[in-house]
Amino acid sequence: MPQASVLAANQIQKIEVKWVTLPSLSPKGKPLPDGNTYGKGFFYKTYFINTYGLVDSIHRMNGEREVFEKQIFAYDTEQRLIKLATIKADGSVKNLQTVCKTSEGDWHYQIWNHGNLEREVISRTDSLVERTIYHRQNAYCVEAYDFEQEVNTRTWYNNEIMVYHEKYQWITQDGKPEKVAYSEYQLEDGKEKNFTRDYPLLEDGNLVGHETNWLGTDVNWFANYFTRIDVFLGIQYPHEASFEEDDLIKESSIVEIGNYDGTRYRHYYTFEYE
């Protein structure tokens, strides 16, 4: 489909997309018989476009033109994506992503799935991540980085009780990483376990040696000095690769392998603009 600049220049407000998927060639390279279709005939999408050429919403429809799913987009004043919601036909929210600025100026990103909060990311104004929180029913995990102390931590809570904590204290010399001081705490069956050890680092920032062969108990898999800080890149626009054309194309065709047996399918699209 056309790029955002093309849509904005042509004052496009809506794109009607109609497509059908047909088997193109059998595994042996021979055309398949007529009538050998895939799916249930034609499907439809309607893209609603804002004045900047960006998608405000997408309505997905079946062959009877019944909307079975919507995607809703919201942007801030700089046209950055700050909300992405998928709404089912019954009006319930299938999944939701939001990002907002806190009163301290940090970015707060949340992912919800079927009404349940799954992940949060809190990053500074420069997009460097301070904390990532993973939610799992009555448990949650907090991964954090202390920028002053150069410390990575990962902590698991079960019913608000800390059951696991690990800490990486990065030791540097003249800006080059030398070693990491590692400590681990675990609460299991009411018993506390503690473990501490210093690990030297390789030039690429990885720990030296992998004695446990990258098992889940191996601290090496989490530690690399040069990737110790995550960067928050915002909500990733899911359809960016679809908007690359330089003009208002009327039709498009894509062939891909769609089955394990090697059958190639042809997706045929037509576009109408308003």
KENUZA-825085 format. One record per residue (C-alpha): residue number from 1; y, x, z. Coordinates in steps of 0.001 Angstrom, whole numbers. Each point is the difference from the previous one (the first is absolute). Last residue first. Layout:
! residues N
+-----+---------+---------+---------+
: num :   north :    east :      up :
+-----+---------+---------+---------+
: NUM :       Y :       X :       Z :
...
+-----+---------+---------+---------+
! end
This chain:
! residues 274
+-----+---------+---------+---------+
: num :   north :    east :      up :
+-----+---------+---------+---------+
: 274 :    7627 :  -11617 :    -784 :
: 273 :   -2748 :    2259 :   -1309 :
: 272 :   -3480 :    -678 :   -1406 :
: 271 :   -2775 :    2587 :     145 :
: 270 :   -3517 :      94 :   -1500 :
: 269 :   -2901 :    1986 :    1424 :
: 268 :   -3476 :     943 :   -1308 :
: 267 :   -2413 :    1790 :    2304 :
: 266 :   -2842 :    1518 :   -2005 :
: 265 :   -3213 :     774 :    1843 :
: 264 :   -2361 :    2899 :    -603 :
: 263 :   -3663 :    -332 :     956 :
: 262 :   -1272 :    3246 :    1517 :
: 261 :   -3009 :   -1333 :    1904 :
: 260 :    1896 :     432 :    3269 :
: 259 :    2498 :   -2544 :   -1206 :
: 258 :    3755 :     -90 :    -689 :
: 257 :     676 :    2940 :   -2279 :
: 256 :    3583 :    -474 :   -1169 :
: 255 :    1951 :   -1267 :   -3009 :
: 254 :    3645 :   -1057 :     323 :
: 253 :    1961 :   -2292 :   -2312 :
: 252 :    3685 :    -890 :      52 :
: 251 :    2245 :   -2744 :   -1270 :
: 250 :    3658 :    -994 :    -368 :
: 249 :    1679 :    3242 :    1097 :
: 248 :    3561 :    -212 :    1239 :
: 247 :    1025 :    3638 :    -451 :
: 246 :    -312 :    3425 :    1615 :
: 245 :   -3364 :    -659 :    1662 :
: 244 :    -903 :    1387 :    3449 :
: 243 :    -327 :   -2978 :    2348 :
: 242 :   -3734 :    -275 :     773 :
: 241 :    -156 :    3384 :    1780 :
: 240 :    2370 :   -1296 :    2699 :
: 239 :   -2162 :   -3013 :     823 :
: 238 :    -971 :     737 :    3635 :
: 237 :    3450 :    1138 :    1227 :
: 236 :    -756 :    2407 :    2839 :
: 235 :    1758 :   -1024 :    3186 :
: 234 :    1978 :    2987 :    1192 :
: 233 :    -736 :    3693 :    -490 :
: 232 :    -565 :     894 :    3666 :
: 231 :    -706 :    3721 :     287 :
: 230 :   -2797 :    1348 :    2194 :
: 229 :     361 :    3148 :    2111 :
: 228 :   -2954 :    2283 :     798 :
: 227 :    -645 :     687 :   -3690 :
: 226 :    1071 :    3653 :      43 :
: 225 :   -1586 :     717 :    3378 :
: 224 :   -3376 :   -1465 :    -888 :
: 223 :   -2107 :   -1646 :    2656 :
: 222 :   -1879 :   -3274 :    -259 :
: 221 :   -3277 :    1209 :   -1570 :
: 220 :    -191 :    3061 :    2237 :
: 219 :    -500 :   -1957 :    3223 :
: 218 :   -3672 :    -524 :    -829 :
: 217 :   -1430 :   -2926 :    1965 :
: 216 :    -173 :   -2220 :   -3079 :
: 215 :   -2018 :    2643 :   -1789 :
: 214 :    1728 :    2518 :   -2212 :
: 213 :   -2772 :    2610 :     126 :
: 212 :      -4 :     392 :    3770 :
: 211 :     962 :    3676 :     -63 :
: 210 :    2800 :    -346 :   -2486 :
: 209 :    1648 :    3367 :     191 :
: 208 :    3689 :     960 :     137 :
: 207 :    2348 :   -2957 :     212 :
: 206 :    2073 :    -817 :   -3042 :
: 205 :    3597 :    1121 :    -468 :
: 204 :    -461 :    1567 :   -3431 :
: 203 :     228 :    3474 :    1522 :
: 202 :   -2933 :    -777 :    2305 :
: 201 :     513 :   -1191 :    3541 :
: 200 :   -1428 :    1163 :    3338 :
: 199 :   -1405 :   -2670 :    2329 :
: 198 :     773 :    -258 :    3714 :
: 197 :   -2296 :   -2154 :    2153 :
: 196 :     102 :   -2883 :    2438 :
: 195 :   -2516 :   -2727 :     882 :
: 194 :     146 :   -2770 :    2577 :
: 193 :   -2504 :   -2755 :     804 :
: 192 :     606 :   -2984 :    2266 :
: 191 :   -2821 :   -2271 :    1086 :
: 190 :     239 :   -3797 :     172 :
: 189 :   -2566 :    -451 :   -2743 :
: 188 :    2096 :    2221 :   -2283 :
: 187 :    3579 :    1079 :     572 :
: 186 :     896 :    2889 :   -2301 :
: 185 :    2691 :    2690 :     156 :
: 184 :     477 :    2711 :   -2597 :
: 183 :    2114 :    3134 :    -188 :
: 182 :     807 :    2318 :   -2898 :
: 181 :    2358 :    2964 :      22 :
: 180 :     642 :     784 :   -3658 :
: 179 :     317 :    3486 :   -1424 :
: 178 :    2144 :    2320 :   -2055 :
: 177 :    2311 :   -2143 :   -2132 :
: 176 :    2830 :    1941 :   -1674 :
: 175 :    3638 :    -732 :     857 :
: 174 :     576 :    3376 :    1615 :
: 173 :   -3088 :    -538 :    2165 :
: 172 :   -1417 :   -3496 :     357 :
: 171 :   -2136 :   -1874 :    2551 :
: 170 :    -763 :   -3663 :    -752 :
: 169 :   -1052 :   -2097 :    2988 :
: 168 :   -2655 :   -2457 :   -1192 :
: 167 :    -879 :   -2803 :    2427 :
: 166 :   -2904 :   -2390 :     302 :
: 165 :    -231 :   -3173 :    2037 :
: 164 :   -2807 :   -2488 :     484 :
: 163 :    -693 :   -2967 :    2287 :
: 162 :    3541 :    -956 :     985 :
: 161 :    -181 :   -3471 :    1536 :
: 160 :    2161 :   -2693 :   -1634 :
: 159 :   -3067 :   -2143 :    -801 :
: 158 :   -1424 :    3047 :   -1806 :
: 157 :    2571 :    2678 :    -811 :
: 156 :    -508 :    2932 :   -2376 :
: 155 :    2394 :    2959 :    -103 :
: 154 :     701 :    2526 :   -2751 :
: 153 :    2525 :    2753 :     613 :
: 152 :    1773 :    2556 :   -2165 :
: 151 :    2322 :    2451 :    1740 :
: 150 :    2868 :    2050 :   -1411 :
: 149 :    1856 :    -105 :    3361 :
: 148 :    3313 :   -1197 :   -1433 :
: 147 :   -1451 :   -2082 :   -2852 :
: 146 :   -2538 :   -1810 :    2169 :
: 145 :   -2463 :   -1628 :   -2410 :
: 144 :   -1934 :   -3179 :     691 :
: 143 :   -3261 :   -1727 :    -899 :
: 142 :    -521 :   -3128 :    2101 :
: 141 :   -3323 :   -1846 :    -104 :
: 140 :    -575 :   -3614 :     939 :
: 139 :   -2653 :   -2090 :    1704 :
: 138 :    -407 :   -3669 :     873 :
: 137 :    -245 :   -1095 :   -3651 :
: 136 :     444 :    3217 :   -2024 :
: 135 :    3629 :    1119 :    -398 :
: 134 :     983 :    3365 :   -1513 :
: 133 :    3335 :    1472 :    1125 :
: 132 :    1806 :    2771 :   -1871 :
: 131 :    2743 :    1894 :    1803 :
: 130 :    2804 :    2463 :    -761 :
: 129 :    -153 :     -15 :   -3796 :
: 128 :    2607 :    1982 :   -1936 :
: 127 :    2039 :   -2448 :   -2098 :
: 126 :    3361 :    1806 :     568 :
: 125 :    1179 :   -3010 :    2039 :
: 124 :   -3010 :     541 :    2259 :
: 123 :   -3369 :   -1662 :    -478 :
: 122 :   -1938 :   -2692 :    1837 :
: 121 :   -3175 :   -1125 :   -1756 :
: 120 :   -1963 :   -3074 :    1037 :
: 119 :   -3502 :   -1068 :   -1011 :
: 118 :   -2377 :   -2952 :     208 :
: 117 :    1993 :   -2971 :    1358 :
: 116 :   -2171 :   -3078 :    -422 :
: 115 :    1211 :   -3101 :   -1832 :
: 114 :   -2476 :     265 :   -2869 :
: 113 :     896 :    3688 :    -432 :
: 112 :    3313 :    1340 :    1321 :
: 111 :    1536 :    3400 :    -812 :
: 110 :    3123 :    1151 :    1844 :
: 109 :    2694 :    2622 :    -698 :
: 108 :    2783 :     881 :    2460 :
: 107 :    2627 :    2413 :   -1324 :
: 106 :    2168 :    1654 :    2667 :
: 105 :    3737 :    -687 :     385 :
: 104 :     -87 :    -372 :    3794 :
: 103 :     529 :   -3776 :    -304 :
: 102 :   -3085 :     -68 :   -2190 :
: 101 :      72 :     -34 :   -3790 :
: 100 :   -2432 :   -2281 :   -1795 :
:  99 :   -3230 :     154 :   -1967 :
:  98 :   -2396 :   -2843 :    -707 :
:  97 :   -3474 :    -345 :   -1508 :
:  96 :   -1907 :   -3277 :       3 :
:  95 :   -3503 :   -1183 :    -780 :
:  94 :   -1745 :   -3305 :    -651 :
:  93 :    2838 :   -2154 :    1306 :
:  92 :    -986 :   -3674 :     103 :
:  91 :    1665 :   -2448 :   -2383 :
:  90 :   -3191 :   -1783 :   -1055 :
:  89 :      93 :    1728 :   -3397 :
:  88 :      62 :    3443 :    1612 :
:  87 :    3154 :    2053 :     600 :
:  86 :     166 :    3773 :    -523 :
:  85 :    3065 :    1564 :    1623 :
:  84 :    1986 :    3136 :    -806 :
:  83 :    3147 :     712 :    1988 :
:  82 :    2474 :    2889 :     150 :
:  81 :     -48 :    1220 :   -3627 :
:  80 :    3053 :    2158 :    -574 :
:  79 :    2679 :   -1621 :   -2115 :
:  78 :    2840 :    1863 :    1730 :
:  77 :    1201 :   -3240 :    1614 :
:  76 :   -3495 :    -624 :    1361 :
:  75 :   -2855 :   -1491 :   -2004 :
:  74 :   -2444 :   -2904 :     350 :
:  73 :   -3216 :    -671 :   -1935 :
:  72 :   -2300 :   -3054 :     113 :
:  71 :   -3483 :     -10 :   -1531 :
:  70 :   -1507 :   -3392 :    -673 :
:  69 :   -3593 :   -1209 :    -239 :
:  68 :   -2023 :   -2947 :   -1311 :
:  67 :    2660 :   -1577 :   -2194 :
:  66 :   -1614 :   -2637 :   -2221 :
:  65 :     641 :     544 :   -3694 :
:  64 :   -3360 :   -1550 :    -898 :
:  63 :   -1282 :    3399 :   -1128 :
:  62 :     785 :    1510 :    3388 :
:  61 :    3419 :    1010 :    1224 :
:  60 :    1584 :    3017 :    1694 :
:  59 :    3661 :    -397 :     931 :
:  58 :    1935 :    3252 :     364 :
:  57 :    3230 :     332 :    1973 :
:  56 :    3339 :    1808 :     104 :
:  55 :    -928 :    2609 :   -2603 :
:  54 :    2718 :    2512 :    -808 :
:  53 :    2268 :    -108 :   -3050 :
:  52 :    3121 :     501 :    2115 :
:  51 :    1091 :   -3633 :    -483 :
:  50 :   -3287 :   -1245 :    1510 :
:  49 :   -3239 :    -711 :   -1899 :
:  48 :   -2556 :   -2762 :     548 :
:  47 :   -3386 :    1041 :   -1408 :
:  46 :   -2346 :   -2827 :   -1024 :
:  45 :   -3673 :     784 :    -333 :
:  44 :   -2679 :   -1821 :   -1984 :
:  43 :   -3723 :      98 :    -601 :
:  42 :   -1884 :    -958 :   -3131 :
:  41 :   -3734 :    -513 :    -277 :
:  40 :   -2213 :    -247 :    3038 :
:  39 :   -1335 :    3509 :     546 :
:  38 :   -1427 :    2127 :   -2805 :
:  37 :    -682 :   -1399 :   -3406 :
:  36 :   -2989 :     245 :   -2323 :
:  35 :    1268 :   -2720 :   -2327 :
:  34 :    -216 :    2193 :   -3048 :
:  33 :   -2891 :    2460 :     139 :
:  32 :     569 :    3513 :    1364 :
:  31 :    1236 :    2722 :   -2305 :
:  30 :   -2353 :    3000 :    -161 :
:  29 :     819 :    3251 :    1829 :
:  28 :   -3415 :     399 :    1604 :
:  27 :    1341 :    -987 :    3436 :
:  26 :    1356 :   -3228 :   -1543 :
:  25 :    3516 :    -124 :   -1345 :
:  24 :    3056 :   -2168 :     643 :
:  23 :    -964 :   -2391 :    2771 :
:  22 :    2921 :   -2392 :     375 :
:  21 :    2703 :    -287 :    2675 :
:  20 :    2757 :   -2561 :    -420 :
:  19 :    3663 :     241 :     750 :
:  18 :    3175 :   -2025 :     264 :
:  17 :    3172 :    1423 :    1488 :
:  16 :    3185 :   -2023 :     427 :
:  15 :    2949 :    2211 :     863 :
:  14 :    3029 :   -1438 :    1808 :
:  13 :    3640 :     878 :     631 :
:  12 :     691 :    2379 :   -2881 :
:  11 :    3668 :     983 :    -218 :
:  10 :    -689 :    2242 :   -3025 :
:   9 :    1546 :    3035 :    1700 :
:   8 :   -1816 :    -865 :    3255 :
:   7 :   -3395 :    -251 :   -1689 :
:   6 :     543 :    3266 :   -1866 :
:   5 :    1126 :    1811 :    3167 :
:   4 :   -3028 :   -1349 :    1894 :
:   3 :   -2387 :    1427 :   -2588 :
:   2 :   -1686 :   -2315 :   -2453 :
:   1 :   -3642 :   -1111 :     373 :
+-----+---------+---------+---------+
! end
